[in-house]
Amino acid sequence: MAPTPLSRSARSADDVIAELAALRTDDVKWSEGRAFGMVYDGGPAVHEVAERAAAMYLHENALNTKAFPSLARLQSDVVSWTASLMHGPDSAAGFMTSGGTESIQVAVLAARERARVERGVTEPEMVISDTTHAAFHKSAHMYGMTVHKVACRSDYTADVAAMARHVNENTVLVVGSAPQYPQGVVDPIPEIAELAATVDANCHVDACMGGFVLPFAEMLGRNVEPWDFRVEGVHSISADVHKLGYAPKGASVIVYRNRELRAHQTFVFSDWLGGFYASPNLQGTRSGLPMAAAWAVMSTLGIEGYVELTRRTLETADAIRAAVRSIDGLTVLGDPRFHLLTIASDTASTTPIDAFALGDALLTRGWFHDRQSPPDTLHATVSNSNVDHLEHYLADLHTCADEVRGTHAADRSTNYATLE
């Protein structure tokens, strides 16, 4: 099909905005609590401050913070605040990135480069669980690394004993998740850090989902497994401000235990007619908008605001898990105790409910869940977005479960992707 040409004539702003509004008609109604993931709603006050900050920094460029020193300050504050939540030492250092994937990519790069410089590793390998985010596989593909993927335990946590069988002199990175995405359970981070230390490899904790939940869950008195810089041997942690940190998209943080570890992710080049070039991330030009919006949201909420949002979120997730487990034919995999869960068919039931058929029925009522496999499940990342719509969702969940009992969805595909 031939490319569509850009129109020759200009259009009015009202006309353009009207078309954008029309294009959104079939998008999931996240503002009505219908999305379990992707968009995280901190409420009207959070929206307002984020939008005002975004408008102020719509055009600013963090490529060179000498031109925009305010962006250097905003990034420094967001990284420092995040490191503090993770009990980072005084030496902790990091950068903001565009999202969890980029935070993971630079952490993998730093591990590879540290092992090359300090240990002479030329054939780098990483050891991960099969529940570890796909971005680690993407990173290995980009950086020419071998991945040893190990099956998780029956409770869906990383099997450290099995991982140990793949650790060797070429291992540059061992990964744990807090929590992992598919089932929402926290890996045994102390054991993973000890394993990495046996070969002086980096230990990275992927807390993109939990970095802005677990600290506040602990403040609420919930039992939180050791996962942050209080665990000796953790070298780096990734956390997404644009998830349960409630900032707009494009804001994540990578934090290292010290500047020396962070230096391995930075590209520096001086042999260029344009002058000295240094790039801390994968991007060159970086929009100042996500930095300013993240800074504004974190400043507005503070610890007390995040604790309250987390309390509401966790209570809602608890209620959804209890409701799923109360329905004959459905179950929740593993023992997730925070904001993530998966809805699965209960194969022990005499009348198991097909998870994908359930998802299709819920979608007809506007509720969007990602599909996962194996096994076939529906994924839910619960956030403040869903809190005020809990009663409606649970009513539809029960109705749809009864409606699809005994049926089987023909479409068994899953899709966590951007493809055309």
N, C-alpha and C positions, 0 to 999 in steps of 0.2 A: 504494500500500500504506500502511495506517495506521501511524503511529509506534508503536513498541513501548513500552508503559508501564513505568516503573520499578517494581520489585516493592514492594508495601506493607510487607512484613515484612522485618526485618533477616536477614542470613545470617551464618553463622559464618565466621571468617577461613579456617579449613581448607577449607570448602566453596568459597569464592571462589577460593582459590589452586588447588584441584584443578581447577576449571573453566578457569582460565587455563592450567594445564598441558595440559589436553585440547585447548584451542584452538590450541596451538602445534604440534600433531602434524604438520601438513603444512607447517610453515615450513621453509625451507632450514636444514640442519644446519651452521651456520657454525662451531660449535665443533669439528666434525669436518673442517674445511678444505674444505667443499663449496661455499662461496660465494667467487666471484672479484670481490669488491667488497662494498660496503654495510656490512659489519662487519669490523673489523680487530682481531685478537687478539694482544696483546702478551705473553701468557703468564700463568701463575698468579699470579706476584708482582705483575704490573701489575693484574690483576683485583682482587686483594685490596686493594691500596691505593686503587684507584678506588672500590670498593664501600664501604670504610670512610669515605673522604672524602665520598662521596655521602650516606651516612647522616647524617653530621654536618651537612651543609648541605641537607638535603632540603626544608626550609621557608623558608630565607633568601631575601630578595628584594633584588636589586641595583637596584631602582627608585631607591632613595635610599641612597647609601653612607655618608651621615652617620649613619644608623641602624645600618649594618653596615660599619664601617670595614675589617673584615677582608676584605670582598669587594673594596674598592678596592685593597687591597694585593695580593690574589691576581690580580686583573686586570692590575695594573701589572706584576707579575712575569712573567706569561705573555706579555704584549705585549713587554716588554723582552727576555726570553729569545729570543722569536721574531725580533725585530728584529736581535738580535745574530747569530743564525744567518744572516740575510740581509745581513750586513755593513752594517746601517743606521748612519747617522752619529749623533753624539751628540744631534742634534736630533730623531731619529726619534720618532714618537708614533703611538698607535693605540688601538683598543678591541677587546674580545672581542665576537663576535657568535654567533648561533645556528647558523651553518653557512656553507658556501661561497656559497649564493645570497644570503644577507643581506650577507655581506662584499662581494660583487660589487655588490649594489644600493646600498650606501652609497658605494662607490667611484664608481659612475656618478653618483649624486646630487652628490657632492662636485665632480666634474668639471663637471657642469652649472652648479652654483652658482658655482664659481670663474669660469667663463667669463662668466656673467651679471654678476657683480660687477666683474670686472677688465676685461672686453672688451665688455660690453654685448650679449652674444649672447642673442637672444630666440627663435631657431629652432634649437635645439641639434641637432647631429648627431654620431654616432660611426662610426668605421670599424673593421671587424673582418674576420677571416677566416671562411670557412664552417665551420672546425673549432672556432671559439670557442664557449664554453659557451652553451647556450640561455638561461641566466640573464641574459645581456646583452640579449637580445631581450625578456625579461620586464621588465627594468628600463626599457628604452626605451618599452615599452607603458605602464608605470606613470607615467613622467615626461614623456610627450608628446615623445619624441625620434625623429628619423629615423635609421635604421640603414642604412649602406652595407655590405653583405656581399659579400666578394670571394672568388672561388674560390681555393683553395690551390694550391700548386705540385704537381708530380707526385710529390714526396717527402713531401707532406702538410704541409709547413711553410707559414707565411703568405707570400703573394706581396706583398712590400712595394712593388715597382714598380707593381703593379696597385692596391694600396691608395692609393698616392700620387695616383692620378688622381681620387680621391674626396675628398681633403683640401682644405678651403677655409676661408673666414673664419668659417663656422658650426661647424666641427669643434671639439668640446670634449673628445673622448676618442679615443685610438687604443690598441688592445688587442693584447697578445701573451700567449701561454700557455707555461708552463714546468712540465711539458709540457702540450700539449693533450690532451683526454680521448680522442677517438675512436681515434687511432692511437698516441698516446704519444710523439710527437716534440716537441722544444723549438723554438719559433719563434725567428727571428733578432731577439732583443730589442734589441741595439744599433741595428740599422737601424730598428726600429719607434720607438724612443725619438728617434732623429734626425728621423724623419718627423713625429712629434708636435711636436717643437720648432720646426719651420718655421712653425707657426701658433700657437705658445704654448699648445697643447692639453695636457691631462694624458696621460701614458702610464701605463697600468695593466698590471701583470703578474699574470695569473691563475695563481698557484702553489698553488691549492687542492689539486691532486693531488701537486705536487712539493715543496712548501715544507718537508716533513719527510722528504724523500728526497735531494734534490739536494745540500744541504749535507754530508750524511754520505757520499754517493757520492763527492764531491770529496775528503773526508778519506780515503776508501779508495783514492784514487789513480785513480779513474775520470775520463775526460775529460768535463767538464761545460761546456757552452756558457755564455757570459756571460748572466746572467739577473736578477741581484739589484741591490741599491743600489750596487754597484760600477759599474754602467752609468750613466753620467751621463745625466740626463733621465728616469729612472724616478721617477715621482711616488708611486706606491702599489703595494702587493703584498698579495694575499690568500693565506692559507695555512690549511688545516684541521688543527687539532690532533686532531680526531676521525677522521681518516683514518690516515695512516701515522705520526701522532703518538701513536696508540694510546690516546687518551682516549675515554671514552664519548661518545655522540652529544650534540650541542648545543654544540660548542666549535670556533670558528673565530676567526681573527685578521685584522684589517685594519690594515696599517702604512703610514704616510705618511712622507715624507722629513722633514717638520717639522710643528709644531703649527698653523701657518698653513694648510697644506693640509688638515689634519684638521678644522679648524674649519668648513669648508664642508659637512661631513656632519651637523653638530649642529643640532638644532632648539631654539631658545630663544624662550620666550614669557613676558612679564611681566604682561600685561593680563588677569589671571584672579583671581577672588575666592579661589581656592585658594592663591594665592601664586606665587612665581617657579617656572617649569617649564622644565626643560632635559632633552632626550632625545638621547643620543649616537647611538642606533641607530634602527631601525624599530620596535623594541619599546618599551613603557613598562616594565611589570613584567618583570623578567628573573630567571630562577631562578639562585640561587647554586650549585646542584648542579653544573652543567657547569664552572663556573669552578673550584670546589674540586677536582673530579675531574681536570681538566686540569692544574692546579697540582701535584697530588699525583703524577700519572703522570710529568710532566716532571721533577719533583724526584727521583723514584725512579730513573728511567732515566739521567738525565744524558747527557752527550755519549757516554761509553763504551757505555752501554746502547743508545742509538740507532744508533751505528755498527755494533754487532754485529747488531741486528735488521735493519738495512739490508743488511749483507753477506749474511745468510742469504736475505733477500728477493730481492736482485738475482741471486744465484747460482741461485735457484729459477726466476726469470723467464728467465734465460739458458737454463736446461735446457729449459723449456717451449718457448721459441722454436726451439731447435735441434731438438726433437722434432717440432714442427709442420712445420718446413721439410724434415725427413727423410721425411715421409709424402707419397708421390706423390698429387697431387690437392689438396694444401693448401699455403697459403703464409701468411706474415705480411706485412701491409701496411707499407710504409715501412721505416725503420731505427730502430725504438724500441730504446733501450739501457738503459732503467731498469726500472720495475716494471709498465708497461702494455704490452699487446699486443692485436692483433686477429687472429683466425683467419679466413682467407678461402679461398674456392675458388680453386685455381690454374688459371686459364683457359688457360694454356699447356700443361697436361697433357692427355694423350689420354683420361684418365679423371678429370676434375675431380670433387671431392666437394662436394656441396651443404652449405654451412656451417650452414644452418638444420636440415637433416636430421641433421647431426652433433650440433648442440646438443640436438635432441629426444632422440637416443639417449643422450647424456651425462646428460640430465636424468632419464631412467629409472633411471640408476645413482646419482642424487642430486647430480650436479654441476650447479650453476646458473651459466649465463653470460647476460649481457644480450645481446639481439639488436640489431644496428645496421644502418642502411641510409641512403643508398647508399654503397658496394655492400653487399650482404648479407654480414654478418660476425658473428662471436661476439667479444664483448669480455671481456677479463680484466684486472682489477686484482689483481696478485699482491701478497701481503703475508705477514707472518710466519705468518698463519693457515694458509697452504697448505704451508709448508715441510715439515712432518713427514708430509705425505700425498702428496708428489710422486710417489713410486714407484707408488702405487696409481692416481693420476690418469693418469700416462703410460701405464700398462698399459690402462686403460679407454679412453684416447684412441685408441690403436692398434686396439683391438678394435672400437670404435664406427666408426672410419674404414673398416675392412674391411666392417663390417656394413651401412653405408649407401651404400657405393660404388655408383653407378648409380641411386640413388633420389633423389626430389625431395620436399621437405616441401610439403604443400599449403598450410599456413598460412604466409603471408609477412609477417605483422604484426610490428611492433616496438613496444616499450612501455617508456619511461623515464618513468613517470608514477604519480600517485595519482589514479585515477578510479574511480567506481562506475557 
